Structures are given as structure tokens and as C-alpha cells.
Amino acid sequence: MQFQYHRILAKGAVLTTFDVDSQALQDNPLGDPTLRSQPMLLPPGEEFSGLPLVVMLSGYTSFNHKVVNKSSMWQLSVPERLALAMASGEIKPAVFVWPACETKLGGSQYVNSIGTGNYQDYVIDEIIPAVENKYCCGGNGSRVIVGKSSGGFGALSLTMRNPGFFRAAASHAGDMGFDMSHFRGFADALTCWSKYGGIESFMEQLPRLSTFGFTEHAGIEAIAMATCYSPNPESKLGFDLPVMPETGEIRHDVFDKWLAYDPLRMIDEQSNADALRQLDYLFLDAGETDEFALQWGLRRFHEKLKAGNIDAHVEYFKGGHFAMDDRWQQSLKVIL
């Protein structure tokens, strides 16, 4: 999770990395490294004073190496897209950082959890201050947070839990409506665990799997979410599952712990709603055919925003949950 990288992009923008050795993640329960390289996109020039800081939260199973690598010879990566957008004037110059909050289970959801570690503290108290100090950017009134999928959830969660810290926020197909989106994956997760001889056997085999399909993704995602939302140090696995692996029976007492993190429920708390109300701009979107049904969670969330007189720009675009890298530009060109 630590590496050096330096690449010149459009008009002299620089894609590089910035190391943070975390105190918040010391002795984290998964044994994940504390010294990590955060990908960064710097606009052209050497003076960044007064520029906004944009905190970019990646989705589940993304990680720092993946951000800087190209996945296709012909398609642009997100940093390449943003560099071109700054060069053309489509979006205004800013400093961008991608917090490296991945775990060996795929992701942290950007929350503090006794099952994974204190990833909210890592982002808010360590990464952002370190970047602002190094590059003289951001600061009060000049921070923006944007995320996709689990990162979209993170953008909303961190905004609500840290009132006034960010000036604007955007959530692209962010996790919400857990009672619909997560339930869709439980059957596949159950099938996965059964296929590999149980949860512990699956976790043991995971690093050596030659194929990793939709079923395996559902299996590890449910485990990762449980470490974030329903950790239990007294459990043999270190977490409680919202479904019984043997029968598929729903454990509503456990799933209710998950729902406490759902933006649909969080917004019902006055302090969280007030935190969203403080934003200068809130951008929300989802695909009309999202494979995880997140467009329906957003429709419900939008109704609660309207009922609470919370201003937001909401869009539903053609397409699903994947191949949506162009959506970052849609939010950033108005937020910045």
C-alpha cells in the first residue's frame, strides 16, 4: 500500500502520491498497514495556496494502486479525465486526494469500527490536515468531498458526522436503502460461503482464488460490511452476520445495526439533517438501471431531503453502477 509515483498529465498537471503514517490505524484489528500512499492530482504549477481540496472517495474494492493505474489502453482513468477537464476549463483548478482506506476485506466504508479500524479519523484528522499543510490548499470553507458507490456513502456519512467540515459534497450511486440494496446480495453471499465450505474456509481461500466472480464478490462484501457495521469481538469471526449461513434466516437484530449507518436512517436525526443543510452544494445521482438498486434508495432519500427543506441537485442518468467515470466531472464542474 506504499509506493512512489510521478506522472505528468494534461497541461502539466501531476499525478503523484503522498505518504501518511497513521496513528488512528495503529493496531487495527485486520492488521492492515498504517503507512500508506495517497494518490494525488495536482494542477499545473507549483503554487496551490487558496485552491480547494477535493477529497475523492473510491468504491468498495478500489485501492490506491488502482487509482493511478490505467485499466484500458484506450479509456482514460479518472485522474486523466480530471486533468483534461481542468486544462479545458470545464472544472476549476483544485488539489485532489484519494484517501487510501482499503482493507484486506476490500474496504472500510470510511467509518470508525472496532472490526476494521478508525478510518473516519484517518481521513478527517490525519490525511486532510496533512495534505492541507503540505500543499497550503483547502481549509475551512474550501473543502469538497466526492465519492462513488461505497465512496458516495462515505461522502454523505463523513459530511453528516462532521458538520461544517466540508463546503460541498457529491454522492455518485452512493450506498443507501440498505433494506433493498444489501438484501439483493445476501443470497449470493450465502451461495458463496456454501460453495467454499463455509465462511472461514472462503476467507482462507480468497487470496488464492483463480477466478473471482459475482458470487465471490457478494461473499466477501457481506463479510466486509459486517466488520464495519456489526463488529463483535466476542464472536468467533469477530463480527455478526445479518443472515444465518446455514439456513439463510434473516437476523433482524443484526441488520438493524447496519440500518443505523444507512443515510436513509441517518438523515432522520436532526443533527445529521442540519449538517447537510449547512452545505453550499449537495449533488446526488444514480443510474436508472443500477445493479444494486441504489436509484431506489436515492429516490427515497430525495423525498426526505425535500421534506426537510434540504437543497440538493439530484440526477438519474442512463446506465447502471459500472462504467460511470464521467459522473465525477458532472458534479465537480458545478461544485467547484
C-alpha positions, 0 to 999 in steps of 0.5 A: 500500500506504499509506493512512489509515483510521478506522472505528468498529465494534461497541461502539466498537471501531476499525478503523484502520491503522498505518504501518511503514517497513521496513528488512528490505524495503529493496531487495527484489528485486520492488521492492515498497514498504517503507512500508506500512499495517497494518490494525488492530482495536482494542477499545473504549477507549483503554487496551490495556496487558496485552491480547494481540496477535493477529497475523492472517495473510491468504491468498495474494492478500489485501492490506491494502486488502482487509482493511478493505474490505467485499466484500458489502453484506450479509456482514460482513468479518472485522474486523466479525465480530471486533468483534461477537464481542468486544462479545458476549463470545464472544472476549476483548478483544485488539489485532489486526494484519494484517501487510501482506506482499503482493507484486506476485506476490500474496504472500510466504508470510511467509518470508525469500527472496532472490526476494521479500524478508525478510518473516519479519523484517518481521513478527517484528522490525519490525511486532510490536515496533512495534505492541507499543510503540505500543499497550503490548499483547502481549509475551512470553507474550501473543502469538497468531498466526492465519492462513488458507490461505497465512496458516495456513502462515505461522502454523505456519512463523513459530511453528516458526522462532521458538520461544517467540515466540508463546503460541498459534497457529491454522492455518485450511486452512493450506498443507501436503502440498505433494506433493498440494496444489501438484501439483493446480495445476501443470497449470493453471499450465502451461495458463496460461503456454501460453495467454499465450505463455509465462511472461514474456509472462503476467507482462507481461500480468497487470496488464492482464488483463480477466478473471482466472480459475482458470487465471490464478490457478494461473499466477501462484501457481506463479510466486509460490511459486517466488520464495519457495521456489526463488529463483535469481538466476542464472536468467533469471526469477530463480527455478526452476520445479518443472515444465518449461513446455514439456513439463510434466516434473516437476523433482524437484530443484526441488520438493524445495526447496519440500518443505523449507518444507512443515510436513509436512517441517518438523515432522520436525526436532526443533527445529521439533517442540519449538517447537510443543510449547512452545505453550499452544494449537495449533488446526488445521482444514480443510474436508472438501471443500477445493479444494486438498486441504489436509484431506489434508495436515492429516490427515497432519500430525495423525498426526505431531503425535500421534506426537510427543506434540504437543497440538493441537485439530484440526477438519474442518468442512463446506465447502471453502477459500472462504467460511470467515470464521467459522473465525477466531472458532472458534479465537480464542474458545478461544485467547484 
